[in-house]
Amino acid sequence: MKVCLVTAEYPPMVGGVGDYTERLARELARRGNDVVVMTTASAETGDTPKALRVVPCWDFRTLRLVGNIINREQPDLLHIQYQTAAYGMHPAINLLPRRLRRTHPRIPVITTFHDLREPYLFPKAGPLRHWVTRQLIHHSAGVVATNAEDFTAIGSIVDGRLSPYRKLIPLAPGVPPLGPADDAVRAHVRERWRIPADGYAVGHVGLLNHTKGVEDVLQAVGLLKARGLPVRLVMLGEALGAADPTNRAYQATLLRLAQKLGIALDITWTGYLPPAELSRALQALDCCLLPYTDGASYRRTTLLTALAHGLPVVTTTPNPAAEGPVRAEGAELPHLENEETCLLVPPGDFHALADAAQRTLTDTALRARLQAGGLRLSARFTWDAVADGTLDFYREVASAFQAR
């Protein structure tokens, strides 16, 4: 099968959607498919499957450009990776499936929703923004959700007249572990971070934005320091990314807060790390704090990455919609279990976050239980499952599309 993946974000641009698309392209190609990636003109692509760096900006000119590329490449299927911020909040990508139904009626379009945020049009454009999002759903031949809450939300948007096939294909770790932790490598990394022999490395991983609850991480670390625990906060990975310009302002807010709390010198900011280095760094942590303001969710690859590395994780209680129910569609997911796979605290409660972090650092039995439980849970989220599930969905949608 020849597949064209469409994404505004692609390595070396930093962002979760770009990383996901690159890994998906590799996995599809490894399974014998011909994969073309259509992406932003500024994105370099190295040795990944054939990438067309052709889109100068994602505006209405894109609609004609994509049609020209389809004419040239003749794919069997077009697969859009959708996150509105990556496309500059412009609605053109939302209208692409509608246009292709008219200009290329033999090419099925599948859209993976990495989030359901709506594009910006103009002030007070609420109803029109909803309409634009519905166009992307209704005119796609198939729709993929990466988590239970989006799967349910998409189902509520679909109407009977224009009902695409839907499938829940959970994400996988953004950085899969290299292998079991190596004590010598762990010691070397911790020495570089200036962690004393009796000290603790408390970590956070991922891009900075207001939904990550990093203010609570800083407040919690301040409390742990005040209690006499020799902790160092390690902020792992690229902080800003390419898609969301508000991340820079959020980082400035965090730096001011760290100064105010008196912990600025107790923080290591690693900056971007290649996947192998990031994996080794994760294995050098003692626990990971991920207090998402909207609750933990399997849409968060940072959560899946931390669990896959055997880290004791403290995160926030999921929104009830985040874990199901989606049994009717055969896509039931395991639940996050407090005290077994992670420790759960209320969003916005940095005192509870500090208490839970202290427990993981000082209770050896608890830490071992969380590590084992997190690894069992993470086995459900693999790149083999993502790639195989995607290919199965391609075949299902293509077969139905051809038979209509």
C-alpha positions in Angstrom: 0.0 0.0 0.0 1.2 3.5 -0.8 0.4 6.0 2.0 0.9 9.7 2.1 1.2 11.0 5.7 0.4 14.8 6.1 1.9 16.6 9.0 2.8 20.2 9.8 5.4 19.1 12.3 8.3 16.8 11.6 11.8 16.2 13.0 14.1 18.0 13.6 11.2 20.3 14.5 10.5 19.5 18.1 7.0 18.2 19.0 5.1 15.1 19.9 3.1 15.0 16.6 6.3 15.2 14.5 7.9 12.4 16.6 4.8 10.3 16.3 4.6 10.7 12.5 8.3 9.9 12.0 8.0 6.7 14.0 4.8 5.7 12.3 6.4 6.2 8.9 9.3 4.0 9.9 7.1 1.3 11.2 4.8 1.3 8.2 7.8 1.2 5.8 9.3 -1.6 7.9 6.1 -3.6 7.2 6.6 -3.3 3.4 4.5 -0.2 2.7 5.5 2.7 0.4 5.4 5.8 2.6 5.5 9.4 1.6 5.5 12.2 4.2 4.3 15.6 3.2 5.5 18.2 5.7 6.6 21.8 6.2 9.2 23.1 3.9 11.6 23.9 6.8 11.6 20.4 8.2 14.7 18.3 7.4 14.2 14.6 7.3 17.4 12.7 7.3 17.1 9.0 6.5 13.3 8.7 7.2 10.9 7.4 4.5 10.5 9.7 1.5 9.6 13.1 2.8 8.3 16.0 0.7 9.3 19.2 2.3 6.9 21.2 0.2 4.5 23.3 2.3 5.8 26.9 3.0 2.8 27.6 5.2 -0.4 25.8 6.1 -3.0 28.2 4.6 -5.6 27.8 1.8 -2.9 27.5 -0.8 -2.2 24.1 0.8 -5.5 22.7 -0.6 -4.3 23.0 -4.2 -0.8 21.9 -3.3 -1.9 18.7 -1.7 -4.0 17.9 -4.8 -0.9 18.4 -7.0 1.1 16.0 -4.8 -1.6 13.4 -4.9 -1.6 13.6 -8.7 2.2 13.1 -8.8 2.6 10.4 -6.1 -0.7 8.5 -6.7 -1.1 7.2 -3.1 -3.7 4.7 -2.2 -4.6 6.7 0.9 -4.0 10.0 2.6 -3.5 10.1 6.4 -3.6 13.5 8.1 -1.9 13.9 11.5 -4.0 16.7 13.1 -3.2 19.0 15.9 -4.4 22.5 15.2 -1.5 24.3 16.9 0.9 22.6 14.6 -0.9 24.0 11.6 -0.7 27.5 13.0 -4.4 27.4 14.1 -5.4 27.9 10.4 -8.6 26.1 9.2 -7.3 25.1 5.8 -6.3 21.6 6.9 -9.8 21.1 8.4 -11.3 21.6 4.9 -8.9 19.4 3.1 -11.0 16.1 3.2 -14.0 18.0 2.0 -12.1 19.4 -1.0 -10.5 16.0 -1.8 -13.9 14.3 -1.9 -14.7 16.5 -4.8 -11.3 16.7 -6.6 -9.9 13.2 -5.8 -13.0 11.0 -5.0 -11.0 7.7 -5.2 -8.5 8.6 -2.5 -9.8 7.9 1.1 -8.6 10.3 3.7 -8.0 9.2 7.3 -7.4 11.7 10.1 -5.7 11.0 13.4 -6.8 13.5 16.1 -3.9 14.2 18.4 -6.2 16.7 20.1 -9.6 18.2 19.5 -8.7 21.9 19.9 -10.4 24.1 17.3 -8.6 26.5 14.9 -8.6 30.2 15.5 -10.6 32.2 13.0 -11.5 35.6 14.4 -13.0 36.9 17.7 -16.4 35.5 18.6 -16.2 32.8 15.9 -17.3 30.0 18.2 -20.1 28.4 16.0 -17.9 28.6 12.9 -15.0 27.1 14.6 -17.2 24.1 15.6 -18.3 23.8 12.0 -14.8 23.8 10.7 -13.9 21.0 13.1 -16.9 19.0 12.1 -15.9 19.3 8.5 -12.6 17.5 9.2 -14.5 14.7 11.0 -17.4 14.3 8.7 -15.5 14.3 5.4 -12.8 12.0 6.5 -13.4 8.4 5.5 -11.9 7.2 8.7 -11.0 8.9 12.0 -8.5 7.8 14.6 -8.5 8.9 18.2 -5.5 8.3 20.4 -7.3 8.3 23.7 -10.7 7.4 25.2 -11.9 10.9 25.9 -11.3 12.1 22.3 -12.9 8.8 20.9 -16.0 9.5 22.9 -16.0 13.2 22.0 -15.7 12.4 18.3 -18.6 10.0 18.6 -20.8 12.8 19.9 -19.9 15.0 16.9 -20.5 12.4 14.2 -24.0 12.5 12.6 -25.8 9.7 10.8 -25.5 11.2 7.3 -21.7 11.6 7.3 -20.4 9.0 9.6 -16.8 8.0 9.2 -15.3 4.8 10.5 -13.8 5.4 13.9 -11.0 3.6 15.7 -9.1 4.1 19.0 -5.4 3.5 18.5 -3.6 4.3 21.7 -0.3 6.1 21.6 3.1 4.6 22.5 6.1 6.0 24.4 7.6 9.0 22.7 11.0 7.5 23.7 11.0 3.7 24.1 13.6 2.5 26.6 16.9 1.3 25.3 16.9 -1.7 27.6 17.3 -2.4 31.3 18.9 0.3 33.4 22.7 0.2 33.5 24.1 1.0 37.0 27.3 2.5 35.7 25.5 4.8 33.2 23.0 5.8 35.9 25.9 6.7 38.2 27.6 8.7 35.5 24.4 10.7 34.6 23.7 11.4 38.3 27.2 12.6 38.8 26.8 15.0 35.9 23.7 16.3 37.5 25.5 16.8 40.8 23.3 14.3 42.8 25.1 13.3 46.0 25.2 9.7 47.0 22.4 10.2 49.5 20.4 12.6 47.2 17.3 12.1 45.0 16.8 13.1 41.4 13.2 14.1 40.9 12.3 14.6 37.3 9.8 16.1 34.9 9.9 15.3 31.1 8.4 17.0 28.1 7.6 20.4 26.6 6.5 23.2 28.9 2.9 24.5 28.7 0.2 25.5 31.1 -1.5 22.1 31.1 1.6 20.4 32.5 1.2 21.8 36.0 5.0 22.6 36.3 4.3 25.3 38.9 3.1 22.5 41.2 6.3 20.6 40.5 8.3 23.6 41.6 6.2 24.2 44.7 6.4 20.5 45.6 10.2 20.5 45.3 10.4 23.7 47.4 8.4 21.8 50.1 10.7 18.8 49.9 13.7 21.0 50.3 12.1 22.7 53.3 11.6 19.2 54.8 15.3 18.5 54.6 15.2 16.1 51.7 18.3 16.3 49.4 16.4 16.6 46.1 17.4 18.0 42.8 14.8 18.7 40.1 15.8 17.6 36.6 13.8 19.1 33.8 14.3 16.6 30.9 14.2 17.4 27.2 13.4 20.4 25.0 11.3 22.9 26.8 9.7 25.0 24.1 8.9 23.0 21.0 7.8 24.4 17.6 4.0 24.4 17.7 2.9 26.6 20.7 4.4 30.1 21.0 3.0 30.5 24.5 5.5 28.0 25.9 8.2 30.6 26.0 6.1 32.9 28.2 5.2 30.0 30.4 8.9 29.1 30.9 9.6 32.7 31.9 6.9 32.4 34.6 8.4 29.2 35.9 11.9 30.7 36.1 10.6 33.6 38.1 8.8 31.2 40.4 11.9 29.1 40.9 13.8 32.2 42.0 11.0 33.2 44.4 11.0 29.7 46.0 14.8 29.8 46.3 15.3 26.6 44.3 16.6 28.0 41.0 20.1 26.5 41.7 18.5 23.1 42.5 17.2 22.6 39.0 19.0 21.1 36.0 17.6 22.0 32.6 18.9 19.4 30.2 17.6 20.9 27.0 17.1 18.7 24.0 18.5 15.2 24.3 18.7 12.7 21.5 16.4 9.7 22.2 19.2 7.4 23.5 20.5 10.1 25.9 17.0 10.9 27.0 16.3 7.2 27.8 19.5 6.9 29.9 18.6 10.1 31.7 15.1 8.8 32.5 16.6 5.7 34.0 18.8 7.8 36.3 15.8 9.4 38.0 14.3 8.3 41.3 10.7 9.4 40.5 8.9 11.5 37.9 6.3 14.2 38.6 3.6 14.7 35.9 0.8 16.8 37.5 -1.3 17.5 34.4 -3.8 20.2 35.2 -6.6 18.4 33.2 -5.8 15.0 34.8 -3.6 12.1 33.6 -4.5 10.7 30.2 -3.2 8.2 27.8 -2.9 11.0 25.3 0.2 12.1 27.2 3.3 10.3 25.7 5.3 11.7 28.5 3.3 9.6 30.9 3.7 6.5 28.7 7.4 7.2 28.4 8.0 7.5 32.1 6.0 4.3 32.8 7.9 2.4 30.1 11.2 3.3 31.8 10.2 1.8 35.0 9.9 5.1 36.9 7.7 5.6 40.0 5.3 8.2 38.6 3.2 10.7 40.6 0.5 12.2 38.4 -3.0 13.7 38.7 -6.3 11.8 39.0 -7.7 11.2 35.4 -10.8 12.9 34.2 -13.5 10.1 34.2 -13.7 10.3 30.4 -9.9 9.7 30.0 -10.1 5.9 30.5 -13.4 5.0 28.9 -15.8 3.5 28.6 -15.2 2.4 25.1 -15.9 -1.4 25.4 -18.6 -1.4 22.8 -16.0 -0.6 20.1 -13.6 -3.3 21.4 -11.0 -0.8 22.6 -11.1 -1.2 26.4 -8.0 0.3 28.0 -6.5 -0.6 31.4 -7.0 2.0 34.2 -4.4 3.9 36.1 -4.4 2.2 39.5 -3.5 4.4 42.5 -0.8 2.8 44.6 -0.2 0.1 42.0 0.8 1.6 38.7 1.3 5.2 39.9 0.4 7.6 42.7 -2.6 9.8 41.9 -3.1 13.3 43.5 -5.7 16.0 42.8 -4.8 18.5 40.1 -3.5 21.8 41.5 -2.6 20.3 45.0 1.1 20.8 45.3 1.1 19.7 49.0 -0.4 16.3 48.0 2.2 16.2 45.1 5.0 16.8 47.6 3.7 14.2 50.0 3.4 11.6 47.3 6.8 12.3 45.9 8.3 12.0 49.4 6.6 8.6 49.8 8.1 7.3 46.5 11.6 8.5 47.5 11.7 7.1 51.0 9.5 4.0 50.8 11.5 1.2 49.0 8.6 -1.3 48.9 6.3 1.3 47.4 8.8 2.4 44.8 9.4 -1.2 43.7 5.6 -1.9 43.5 5.1 1.2 41.4 8.0 0.4 39.1 6.6 -3.1 38.5 3.0 -1.9 38.0 4.0 0.8 35.6 6.0 -1.6 33.5 3.0 -4.0 33.3 0.7 -1.2 32.2 3.2 0.2 29.7 3.2 -3.2 27.9 -0.2 -2.3 26.6 1.2 0.7 24.7 3.7 -0.3 22.0 4.7 0.8 18.6 4.0 -2.6 17.2 0.4 -2.1 18.4 0.2 1.4 16.9 1.5 0.3 13.5 -0.5 -2.9 13.3 -3.7 -1.2 14.4 -3.1 1.6 11.8 -2.6 -0.9 9.0 -5.7 -2.8 9.9 -7.7 0.4 9.9 -6.2 1.4 6.5 -7.4 -1.9 5.0 -10.9 -1.6 6.7 -11.4 1.9 5.4 -10.0 1.3 1.9 -12.1 -1.8 1.4 -15.3 0.0 2.5 -14.3 3.1 0.4 -13.8 1.0 -2.7 -17.1 -0.9 -2.2 -19.4 2.2 -1.9 
